[in-house]
Amino acid sequence: MRRPNARAHHPRGESQEAAATTLAPPPPPPRPTISSAMGSRRARGRRLLAALLAAAFAVALLLLVPRSPRRRPHEYGVVIDAGSTGSRVHVIAYRSSSSSPASALPRIDWARTASMKAAPGLSSFASDPGGAGRSLAPLLEFARRRVPPESWAETDVRLMATAGLRLLDAAVAEAVLDSCRVLLRGSGFQFQDDWATVISGMLHNESVEFLSFVYSGKVRSHRAEEGMYAWIAANYALGTLGDDSQDTTGIIELGGASVQVTFVTDKPLPPEFSHTLKFGDATYNLYSHSFLQLGQNVAYESLHDMLSKPGHKSMATHLISQAKYRDPCTPRGFSPMEGAVKLPASVLESKVEYRPYAHAVGNFSECRSAALTLLQKGREECRYHECRMGAAFVPDLDGKFLATENFYHTSKFFRLRSKSFLSDLMLAGEKFCRGDWSKIKKEYRSFNEGELLLFCFSSAYIVALLHDTLKVPLDDKRIDVANQIGGVPVDWALGAFIVQKASNQTEYSDSSLLLFWVGSTPLHFRCRSIYSMLHPEGEKISPEDGIRHGERPVHHNQGETMSLARRRWDLVEFLRWGASDRVCKFS
């Protein structure tokens, strides 16, 4: 019997072969040839090169792909533009830029921006300066509701007055401003006394330089500043600032106390009317002038002064009921008792309160002729080869124009087209002027009678101003009538805000800007590829009462939802900070 652990029996030769197979070490690998060694080195080199290229590509991506900046918190600006007929406060929400000067203009958040107007204008408080400050209280309260309380102490408040106060005696105007300063000091916002002023007409050098403006010479008076600010505002809204094509739009602004005319021209100009601005890569040679006493409301009073000669200024302060004069600028049937209208202190001597009765005849042609006489008053003092408005030089109007303020209000009242409106306005004015006052009041019941009374005059005055004086053809389509473009208000204060904020950015501060003004506003971002999205056509009305831009209440996000408005500005911020400045221009 075989033991379990006994060895198996193998033949001798077979046993040796198996042992050799089991115990012999494996044979050494074959020695590499020279060609195989070189191939291995090439493979390692290719892998290293690929790794280096991948790293370089990653670095390039980090450098070229726009990085999202840290979002700066909202700041707030409030401006009171103290105009001749009222003061408008604009509360402006914006973000500052802390990078290069080219991008240091504020980025307005229109969804958080709003405005409100209060009447009357500060100039109406000439006999009661203390009342001027009190009249601003509702505007300040509106600003407090719009600016978060935690931002009040870091928010500047500024008031800028225009032609209405310029027409007052200097001492009276200063007393009115002092009354406003008292209120502003206690507002809770940051304020310095020199932040409440009558607009001086000087474009400050530091503001001009920071905005890449090159300003030739000095602005000699307020007669250029207001118009130039309005021009900046219009071309900001249109997206044409800094465009080498010189495809800009001129501005004709018919305010309550003055008219502004500003546009680019290549014609030689007298030095007092010539101003050179450089914005970005573009240089603009501007004609700019502000015509005092020729704004719609002041011109209306001046016309009645002229028609009633020997005039109310030579009469006693009491009403002389027997005195009458022919009034072609008022519709027939207007009651003589309604003609005893109190006149603004900015126009008349303080002791004179009333004019004599007018006999309303409602004749458009006669009213237009009288308005033309008023516009040409003082021409005998002309020192230039041609004076179209008084003694001031005005060259031929070049290019496209935007007609704002009372041009817009009158055109809207008559429901006219925005372009080539002059011929239609003349027909509408003729019909309105010859209408019966009692029927007019019934047809336009929603209008204040004092405002309604002006439309016969305003229609004739606009035709006399644009066609008879500035030589604009009645069928000219170069002039567009509007107060807003894509929801952006076209207001001189918009241009002033751009200059002010750009100046502030030279030394960055986390403070907010609350500007009390009658007008307000923004910076300009221009990118051809997204311009239509940033400035969509049309306007949406906000249901909030008392918040207005121009004539209509406007919510600045165009009626979009807040989330969409934010997404739109996120896109703007992405483009501003990215490499897309090759396609976009910032101004």
C-alpha positions as CSV (number, residue, x, y, z in Angstrom):
1,M,0.0,0.0,0.0
2,R,1.3,3.4,-1.0
3,R,2.0,6.0,1.6
4,P,0.0,9.3,1.1
5,N,3.1,11.4,1.2
6,A,5.3,9.3,-1.0
7,R,6.9,11.0,-3.9
8,A,5.6,10.3,-7.3
9,H,7.9,8.3,-9.4
10,H,9.3,9.8,-12.6
11,P,11.8,8.7,-14.9
12,R,15.2,10.3,-14.3
13,G,15.3,12.4,-17.5
14,E,11.8,13.6,-17.1
15,S,12.4,14.7,-13.5
16,Q,15.5,16.8,-14.5
17,E,13.6,18.6,-17.2
18,A,10.7,19.5,-14.9
19,A,13.1,20.8,-12.3
20,A,14.9,22.9,-14.8
21,T,11.6,24.3,-16.0
22,T,10.6,25.2,-12.5
23,L,13.8,26.5,-11.0
24,A,15.6,28.2,-13.9
25,P,15.4,32.1,-13.7
26,P,13.6,33.9,-16.6
27,P,15.8,35.0,-19.4
28,P,16.9,38.6,-19.4
29,P,15.0,41.0,-21.7
30,P,16.5,41.8,-25.0
31,R,18.7,44.9,-25.0
32,P,16.9,47.9,-26.6
33,T,18.1,49.0,-29.9
34,I,19.2,52.6,-30.7
35,S,16.1,53.3,-32.7
36,S,13.7,52.1,-30.0
37,A,15.4,54.3,-27.4
38,M,15.0,57.4,-29.6
39,G,11.3,56.7,-30.1
40,S,10.7,56.5,-26.4
41,R,12.4,59.8,-25.9
42,R,10.3,61.4,-28.6
43,A,7.1,60.2,-27.0
44,R,8.1,61.6,-23.6
45,G,9.0,64.9,-25.3
46,R,5.6,65.0,-27.0
47,R,3.8,64.4,-23.7
48,L,5.8,67.2,-22.1
49,L,5.2,69.6,-24.9
50,A,1.4,68.8,-24.8
51,A,1.4,69.5,-21.1
52,L,3.2,72.8,-21.6
53,L,0.8,73.9,-24.4
54,A,-2.2,73.0,-22.2
55,A,-0.8,75.0,-19.3
56,A,-0.1,78.0,-21.7
57,F,-3.6,77.7,-23.1
58,A,-5.1,77.7,-19.6
59,V,-3.1,80.8,-18.7
60,A,-4.3,82.5,-21.9
61,L,-7.9,81.7,-21.1
62,L,-7.5,83.2,-17.6
63,L,-6.0,86.4,-19.2
64,L,-8.5,86.7,-22.1
65,V,-11.8,85.6,-20.6
66,P,-13.6,88.4,-18.8
67,R,-13.5,88.2,-15.1
68,S,-16.6,89.1,-13.2
69,P,-15.7,92.1,-11.0
70,R,-16.8,92.5,-7.5
71,R,-20.2,94.2,-7.7
72,R,-20.0,97.6,-6.1
73,P,-23.0,98.5,-3.9
74,H,-25.6,100.9,-5.1
75,E,-25.0,104.6,-4.6
76,Y,-27.7,107.2,-4.9
77,G,-27.8,110.6,-6.6
78,V,-30.5,113.2,-6.2
79,V,-30.6,116.3,-8.3
80,I,-33.0,119.3,-8.0
81,D,-33.1,121.2,-11.2
82,A,-34.8,124.4,-10.1
83,G,-36.4,125.6,-13.3
84,S,-38.6,128.6,-14.0
85,T,-41.9,126.7,-13.7
86,G,-41.1,124.1,-11.1
87,S,-38.4,122.1,-9.4
88,R,-37.8,118.4,-10.2
89,V,-36.0,116.0,-7.9
90,H,-34.3,113.0,-9.5
91,V,-33.2,110.2,-7.3
92,I,-30.6,108.2,-9.2
93,A,-29.4,104.8,-8.3
94,Y,-26.0,103.9,-9.8
95,R,-22.8,102.0,-9.3
96,S,-19.4,103.6,-9.6
97,S,-16.4,102.2,-11.4
98,S,-13.0,102.1,-9.7
99,S,-10.9,101.0,-12.7
100,S,-9.5,103.1,-15.5
101,P,-10.8,106.6,-16.3
102,A,-12.4,105.3,-19.4
103,S,-14.8,103.2,-17.4
104,A,-15.2,105.5,-14.4
105,L,-18.6,106.9,-15.4
106,P,-21.5,105.8,-13.3
107,R,-23.7,102.9,-14.3
108,I,-27.3,103.9,-13.8
109,D,-29.8,101.4,-12.5
110,W,-32.9,102.6,-14.1
111,A,-35.1,100.2,-12.2
112,R,-34.3,102.1,-9.0
113,T,-34.3,105.6,-10.5
114,A,-37.3,107.9,-10.3
115,S,-38.2,111.6,-10.2
116,M,-40.9,114.0,-9.0
117,K,-41.8,117.5,-9.8
118,A,-43.2,120.3,-7.6
119,A,-44.6,123.7,-8.7
120,P,-44.2,126.6,-8.7
121,G,-40.6,127.4,-9.5
122,L,-38.3,129.1,-7.0
123,S,-38.4,132.4,-8.9
124,S,-42.0,132.8,-7.8
125,F,-40.9,133.2,-4.2
126,A,-39.1,136.5,-4.9
127,S,-41.4,138.3,-2.5
128,D,-41.3,135.5,0.0
129,P,-37.8,133.9,-0.1
130,G,-38.5,131.8,3.0
131,G,-41.2,130.0,1.1
132,A,-38.7,128.7,-1.4
133,G,-37.1,126.3,1.0
134,R,-40.5,125.0,2.2
135,S,-41.6,124.3,-1.3
136,L,-38.8,121.7,-1.6
137,A,-39.9,119.7,1.4
138,P,-42.1,117.3,-0.6
139,L,-39.2,116.6,-2.9
140,L,-36.8,115.9,0.0
141,E,-39.4,113.5,1.5
142,F,-39.6,111.8,-1.8
143,A,-35.8,111.4,-1.9
144,R,-35.8,110.0,1.6
145,R,-38.3,107.3,0.7
146,R,-36.2,106.3,-2.4
147,V,-32.7,106.4,-0.7
148,P,-32.2,103.6,1.9
149,P,-31.7,105.2,5.4
150,E,-28.3,103.7,5.8
151,S,-27.1,105.6,2.7
152,W,-28.4,109.0,3.7
153,A,-25.3,110.2,5.5
154,E,-23.1,109.2,2.5
155,T,-25.4,110.9,-0.1
156,D,-24.6,114.4,-1.4
157,V,-27.6,116.7,-2.1
158,R,-27.2,119.4,-4.8
159,L,-29.5,122.0,-6.1
160,M,-28.9,123.8,-9.4
161,A,-31.1,126.7,-10.6
162,T,-31.5,127.9,-14.1
163,A,-33.0,130.8,-16.0
164,G,-35.8,131.5,-13.6
165,L,-33.5,132.6,-10.8
166,R,-31.1,134.2,-13.3
167,L,-33.8,136.7,-14.2
168,L,-34.1,137.9,-10.6
169,D,-32.1,140.5,-8.9
170,A,-28.9,138.9,-7.6
171,A,-29.7,139.7,-3.9
172,V,-33.2,138.3,-4.2
173,A,-31.9,135.1,-5.9
174,E,-29.3,134.7,-3.1
175,A,-32.0,135.0,-0.5
176,V,-34.1,132.4,-2.2
177,L,-31.1,130.0,-2.3
178,D,-30.3,130.7,1.4
179,S,-33.8,129.5,2.2
180,C,-33.2,126.3,0.3
181,R,-29.8,125.8,2.0
182,V,-31.5,125.9,5.4
183,L,-33.8,123.0,4.4
184,L,-31.0,121.0,2.8
185,R,-28.7,121.3,5.8
186,G,-31.2,119.5,7.9
187,S,-32.1,116.9,5.3
188,G,-30.0,114.1,6.7
189,F,-28.0,114.1,3.5
190,Q,-24.5,115.5,3.0
191,F,-24.7,119.1,2.0
192,Q,-22.4,122.2,1.6
193,D,-23.8,125.7,1.0
194,D,-22.0,126.0,-2.4
195,W,-23.9,122.9,-3.6
196,A,-27.0,125.1,-4.0
197,T,-26.3,127.5,-6.8
198,V,-27.6,129.3,-9.9
199,I,-25.9,127.5,-12.8
200,S,-22.8,129.5,-13.5
201,G,-22.1,128.6,-17.1
202,M,-18.6,127.5,-16.4
203,L,-17.6,123.9,-17.3
204,H,-15.0,123.2,-14.6
205,N,-11.6,122.1,-15.9
206,E,-11.3,119.1,-13.7
207,S,-14.6,117.7,-14.9
208,V,-13.8,118.4,-18.5
209,E,-10.4,116.8,-18.3
210,F,-11.6,113.7,-16.6
211,L,-14.3,113.1,-19.1
212,S,-11.7,113.4,-21.9
213,F,-13.2,116.7,-22.9
214,V,-10.9,119.3,-24.3
215,Y,-12.5,122.6,-23.9
216,S,-11.2,125.5,-26.0
217,G,-11.2,128.7,-24.1
218,K,-13.7,129.5,-21.4
219,V,-17.4,129.5,-21.4
220,R,-18.1,133.2,-21.1
221,S,-21.5,133.0,-19.5
222,H,-24.4,130.7,-18.6
223,R,-25.4,131.2,-22.2
224,A,-23.4,128.2,-23.3
225,E,-23.4,125.8,-20.4
226,E,-27.0,124.8,-20.2
227,G,-27.2,124.1,-24.0
228,M,-24.0,122.1,-23.9
229,Y,-25.2,120.0,-21.1
230,A,-28.5,119.4,-23.0
231,W,-26.4,118.4,-26.1
232,I,-24.4,115.9,-24.0
233,A,-27.7,114.5,-22.6
234,A,-29.3,114.1,-26.1
235,N,-26.3,112.4,-27.6
236,Y,-25.8,110.2,-24.5
237,A,-29.4,109.0,-25.0
238,L,-28.9,108.4,-28.7
239,G,-25.6,106.6,-28.2
240,T,-23.5,108.9,-30.4
241,L,-21.0,110.4,-27.9
242,G,-17.4,109.5,-28.8
243,D,-18.4,108.3,-32.3
244,D,-15.8,109.2,-34.9
245,S,-18.4,109.5,-37.5
246,Q,-19.6,112.9,-36.1
247,D,-23.1,111.5,-36.6
248,T,-24.4,113.6,-33.7
249,T,-27.8,115.3,-33.1
250,G,-28.2,119.0,-32.3
251,I,-30.5,120.2,-29.5
252,I,-33.1,122.9,-29.5
253,E,-34.7,123.3,-26.1
254,L,-37.7,125.5,-25.5
255,G,-37.9,126.0,-21.7
256,G,-40.0,128.3,-19.7
257,A,-37.6,131.2,-19.5
258,S,-34.9,130.5,-22.2
259,V,-34.2,128.8,-25.4
260,Q,-31.0,126.7,-25.9
261,V,-29.5,125.9,-29.3
262,T,-26.4,123.7,-29.6
263,F,-25.1,121.6,-32.5
264,V,-21.9,120.6,-34.3
265,T,-20.9,122.7,-37.2
266,D,-17.9,123.1,-39.5
267,K,-18.6,126.7,-40.2
268,P,-16.4,129.5,-38.7
269,L,-18.0,131.0,-35.6
270,P,-17.4,134.1,-33.5
271,P,-15.3,133.0,-30.5
272,E,-18.1,133.6,-27.9
273,F,-20.3,131.0,-29.7
274,S,-17.6,128.5,-30.5
275,H,-16.8,125.6,-28.2
276,T,-14.6,122.5,-28.8
277,L,-15.3,119.3,-26.9
278,K,-13.3,116.1,-27.1
279,F,-15.1,113.0,-26.0
280,G,-13.2,109.7,-26.3
281,D,-11.6,109.7,-29.8
282,A,-14.0,112.3,-31.2
283,T,-13.6,116.1,-31.3
284,Y,-16.7,118.3,-31.7
285,N,-16.8,121.9,-32.8
286,L,-20.0,123.2,-31.3
287,Y,-22.2,126.2,-31.7
288,S,-24.0,126.8,-28.3
289,H,-26.0,129.7,-27.0
290,S,-28.8,130.1,-24.5
291,F,-31.3,132.9,-25.2
292,L,-32.7,134.4,-22.1
293,Q,-36.2,135.9,-22.0
294,L,-37.2,133.8,-25.0
295,G,-38.5,130.8,-23.2
296,Q,-42.2,130.1,-23.8
297,N,-43.7,131.4,-20.6
298,V,-41.5,134.5,-20.3
299,A,-42.1,135.2,-24.1
300,Y,-45.8,135.0,-23.5
301,E,-45.7,137.6,-20.8
302,S,-43.3,139.8,-22.9
303,L,-45.6,139.6,-25.9
304,H,-48.6,140.8,-23.9
305,D,-46.3,143.6,-22.5
306,M,-45.5,144.6,-26.1
307,L,-49.1,144.3,-27.3
308,S,-50.5,146.4,-24.4
309,K,-48.2,149.4,-24.9
310,P,-47.9,152.1,-23.5
311,G,-47.9,149.0,-21.2
312,H,-48.8,147.9,-17.8
313,K,-45.4,149.0,-16.4
314,S,-46.4,152.6,-16.8
315,M,-49.7,152.1,-15.0
316,A,-50.6,152.1,-11.4
317,T,-50.6,148.9,-9.5
318,H,-54.4,148.7,-9.3
319,L,-56.4,147.1,-12.1
320,I,-57.6,149.6,-14.7
321,S,-60.7,147.9,-16.0
322,Q,-61.2,150.3,-18.9
323,A,-57.8,149.5,-20.5
324,K,-58.0,147.0,-23.4
325,Y,-55.8,145.8,-26.1
326,R,-56.1,143.4,-29.0
327,D,-54.9,139.9,-28.2
328,P,-54.5,137.6,-31.3
329,C,-52.9,134.8,-29.2
330,T,-56.0,134.0,-27.1
331,P,-59.1,132.1,-28.5
332,R,-62.3,134.1,-28.9
333,G,-64.7,134.2,-26.0
334,F,-62.1,134.3,-23.3
335,S,-63.6,136.3,-20.4
336,P,-62.1,139.8,-19.7
337,M,-62.1,138.9,-16.0
338,E,-60.0,135.8,-16.8
339,G,-57.6,138.2,-18.5
340,A,-56.6,139.8,-15.2
341,V,-53.7,137.3,-14.8
342,K,-51.1,137.7,-12.1
343,L,-47.7,137.9,-13.7
344,P,-44.5,136.3,-12.4
345,A,-42.1,138.5,-10.4
346,S,-39.3,137.2,-12.7
347,V,-40.8,139.1,-15.6
348,L,-42.3,142.3,-14.1
349,E,-41.4,145.0,-11.6
350,S,-42.4,143.8,-8.2
351,K,-44.9,146.6,-7.7
352,V,-46.8,145.7,-10.8
353,E,-49.3,142.9,-10.3
354,Y,-51.8,143.1,-13.2
355,R,-52.0,144.0,-16.9
356,P,-55.0,145.7,-18.5
357,Y,-57.8,143.6,-20.0
358,A,-57.2,141.9,-23.3
359,H,-59.7,141.6,-26.1
360,A,-59.2,138.0,-27.3
361,V,-59.5,137.7,-31.1
362,G,-57.8,134.3,-31.7
363,N,-55.9,134.9,-34.9
364,F,-52.9,132.5,-35.6
365,S,-51.3,134.6,-38.3
366,E,-51.4,137.8,-36.2
367,C,-50.1,135.9,-33.2
368,R,-47.2,134.4,-35.3
369,S,-46.4,137.9,-36.6
370,A,-46.3,139.3,-33.1
371,A,-44.1,136.4,-31.9
372,L,-41.6,137.1,-34.8
373,T,-41.4,140.7,-33.8
374,L,-40.6,139.6,-30.3
375,L,-37.9,137.2,-31.5
376,Q,-36.2,139.9,-33.6
377,K,-36.2,142.5,-30.8
378,G,-32.7,143.9,-30.3
379,R,-31.5,143.0,-33.8
380,E,-30.4,146.6,-34.2
381,E,-27.6,145.9,-31.8
382,C,-26.2,143.0,-33.9
383,R,-22.4,143.0,-34.2
384,Y,-22.2,140.1,-36.6
385,H,-22.9,139.6,-40.3
386,E,-26.2,138.1,-39.5
387,C,-28.4,137.9,-36.3
388,R,-31.4,135.7,-36.4
389,M,-32.6,135.9,-32.8
390,G,-32.2,139.3,-31.2
391,A,-28.5,140.5,-31.3
392,A,-27.1,136.9,-31.2
393,F,-25.4,135.1,-34.1
394,V,-27.0,131.8,-35.2
395,P,-25.5,129.9,-38.1
396,D,-27.4,127.7,-40.5
397,L,-28.6,124.6,-38.7
398,D,-26.5,121.5,-39.8
399,G,-27.6,117.9,-39.4
400,K,-30.3,116.3,-37.3
401,F,-32.0,118.0,-34.3
402,L,-34.0,117.0,-31.3
403,A,-36.6,119.5,-30.1
404,T,-37.4,119.1,-26.5
405,E,-39.4,120.6,-23.5
406,N,-42.2,122.8,-24.7
407,F,-41.8,121.7,-28.3
408,Y,-42.7,118.3,-27.1
409,H,-45.5,119.4,-24.8
410,T,-47.2,121.4,-27.5
411,S,-46.7,118.6,-30.1
412,K,-48.2,116.1,-27.7
413,F,-51.2,118.3,-26.9
414,F,-52.1,118.5,-30.6
415,R,-51.3,114.8,-31.1
416,L,-48.8,115.4,-33.9
417,R,-46.2,113.1,-35.4
418,S,-42.7,113.5,-34.0
419,K,-41.1,114.2,-37.4
420,S,-42.0,117.0,-39.9
421,F,-44.4,118.3,-37.4
422,L,-44.2,122.0,-38.3
423,S,-46.7,122.0,-41.1
424,D,-49.2,119.9,-39.0
425,L,-48.6,122.3,-36.1
426,M,-49.5,125.3,-38.2
427,L,-52.8,123.8,-39.2
428,A,-53.6,122.6,-35.7
429,G,-52.7,126.0,-34.2
430,E,-54.8,127.9,-36.7
431,K,-57.8,125.7,-35.8
432,F,-57.2,126.0,-32.1
433,C,-56.7,129.8,-32.1
434,R,-59.9,130.5,-34.0
435,G,-61.9,128.2,-31.7
436,D,-64.5,129.3,-29.1
437,W,-63.0,129.4,-25.6
438,S,-66.1,127.8,-24.0
439,K,-66.1,124.9,-26.4
440,I,-62.3,124.5,-26.0
441,K,-62.7,124.2,-22.2
442,K,-65.3,121.5,-22.6
443,E,-63.2,119.5,-25.0
444,Y,-60.1,119.6,-22.8
445,R,-61.6,119.3,-19.4
446,S,-58.6,117.5,-18.0
447,F,-56.3,120.5,-18.6
448,N,-55.7,123.3,-16.3
449,E,-57.2,126.5,-17.9
450,G,-54.1,128.5,-17.3
451,E,-52.1,125.9,-19.3
452,L,-54.8,125.5,-21.9
453,L,-54.7,129.2,-22.6
454,L,-51.1,129.0,-23.7
455,F,-51.5,126.6,-26.6
456,C,-52.6,129.2,-29.2
457,F,-49.5,131.2,-28.4
458,S,-47.2,128.3,-28.2
459,S,-48.2,126.9,-31.6
460,A,-47.7,130.3,-33.3
461,Y,-44.4,130.9,-31.3
462,I,-42.9,127.6,-32.3
463,V,-43.6,128.2,-36.0
464,A,-42.2,131.7,-35.7
465,L,-39.1,130.4,-33.9
466,L,-38.2,127.4,-36.0
467,H,-39.5,128.4,-39.4
468,D,-39.5,132.2,-39.6
469,T,-36.4,132.7,-37.4
470,L,-34.1,129.6,-37.7
471,K,-35.3,128.9,-41.3
472,V,-36.4,125.3,-40.8
473,P,-38.6,124.3,-43.7
474,L,-42.2,123.4,-42.7
475,D,-41.8,119.9,-44.1
476,D,-38.3,119.3,-42.7
477,K,-37.8,115.8,-41.3
478,R,-34.4,116.5,-39.7
479,I,-36.1,117.6,-36.5
480,D,-37.5,115.0,-34.1
481,V,-39.7,116.1,-31.2
482,A,-39.2,114.1,-27.9
483,N,-38.4,114.4,-24.2
484,Q,-37.1,110.9,-23.8
485,I,-35.2,108.4,-26.0
486,G,-35.6,104.8,-25.0
487,G,-36.7,105.8,-21.6
488,V,-33.7,108.1,-21.0
489,P,-34.7,111.7,-20.2
490,V,-33.2,114.3,-22.5
491,D,-32.5,117.0,-20.0
492,W,-29.6,119.4,-19.5
493,A,-29.3,118.0,-16.0
494,L,-28.5,114.6,-17.5
495,G,-25.4,116.1,-19.1
496,A,-24.5,117.9,-15.9
497,F,-24.8,114.7,-14.0
498,I,-22.4,113.0,-16.3
499,V,-19.8,115.7,-15.9
500,Q,-20.3,115.9,-12.1
501,K,-20.0,112.1,-11.5
502,A,-17.0,111.8,-13.8
503,S,-15.3,114.5,-11.9
504,N,-16.0,112.7,-8.6
505,Q,-14.5,109.5,-10.0
506,T,-11.1,111.0,-10.2
507,E,-10.8,110.3,-6.5
508,Y,-13.0,107.4,-5.7
509,S,-15.2,107.5,-2.6
510,D,-17.9,105.2,-1.4
511,S,-20.2,108.1,-0.9
512,S,-23.4,108.4,-2.8
513,L,-24.5,111.4,-4.7
514,L,-27.9,112.8,-4.1
515,L,-28.5,115.6,-6.6
516,F,-31.4,118.0,-6.1
517,W,-32.1,119.2,-9.5
518,V,-34.8,119.6,-12.0
519,G,-33.5,117.1,-14.1
520,S,-31.1,114.4,-13.5
521,T,-28.9,111.8,-14.6
522,P,-26.9,109.2,-16.4
523,L,-23.6,107.8,-17.8
524,H,-23.3,106.5,-21.2
525,F,-22.5,103.0,-22.3
526,R,-22.4,102.3,-26.0
527,C,-22.2,99.0,-27.7
528,R,-23.6,98.7,-31.2
529,S,-24.4,95.0,-30.9
530,I,-26.6,95.4,-27.8
531,Y,-27.7,99.0,-28.1
532,S,-31.2,98.1,-29.1
533,M,-31.6,95.9,-26.0
534,L,-30.2,98.6,-23.7
535,H,-32.5,101.2,-25.1
536,P,-35.7,99.5,-26.3
537,E,-38.2,101.4,-28.2
538,G,-41.3,102.8,-26.5
539,E,-42.0,103.8,-23.0
540,K,-44.0,102.1,-20.2
541,I,-46.0,104.1,-17.7
542,S,-45.5,103.5,-14.0
543,P,-48.7,103.5,-11.9
544,E,-46.9,105.4,-9.2
545,D,-48.4,108.9,-8.9
546,G,-46.2,111.9,-9.0
547,I,-43.2,110.2,-10.5
548,R,-42.5,111.8,-13.9
549,H,-39.8,112.2,-16.5
550,G,-40.6,114.9,-19.0
551,E,-44.4,114.9,-19.3
552,R,-45.2,111.3,-18.6
553,P,-44.7,109.1,-15.5
554,V,-42.0,106.6,-16.5
555,H,-40.5,103.7,-14.6
556,H,-37.0,103.5,-15.9
557,N,-36.8,99.7,-16.3
558,Q,-39.3,100.2,-19.2
559,G,-41.9,98.2,-17.3
560,E,-39.7,95.1,-17.2
561,T,-39.7,92.9,-14.2
562,M,-37.0,93.7,-11.7
563,S,-35.2,90.4,-12.4
564,L,-35.0,91.1,-16.1
565,A,-33.8,94.6,-15.4
566,R,-31.0,93.2,-13.3
567,R,-30.1,90.6,-15.9
568,R,-29.8,93.4,-18.5
569,W,-27.4,95.3,-16.3
570,D,-25.4,92.1,-15.5
571,L,-24.9,91.8,-19.2
572,V,-23.7,95.5,-19.3
573,E,-21.3,94.8,-16.5
574,F,-20.0,91.7,-18.2
575,L,-19.3,93.7,-21.4
576,R,-17.8,96.6,-19.6
577,W,-15.2,94.6,-17.8
578,G,-14.5,92.1,-20.6
579,A,-12.5,92.0,-23.7
580,S,-15.5,93.2,-25.7
581,D,-14.2,96.8,-25.5
582,R,-12.8,96.0,-29.0
583,V,-16.4,96.2,-30.2
584,C,-18.0,98.4,-27.6
585,K,-17.3,102.1,-26.8
586,F,-17.7,103.5,-23.4
587,S,-18.4,107.2,-22.8
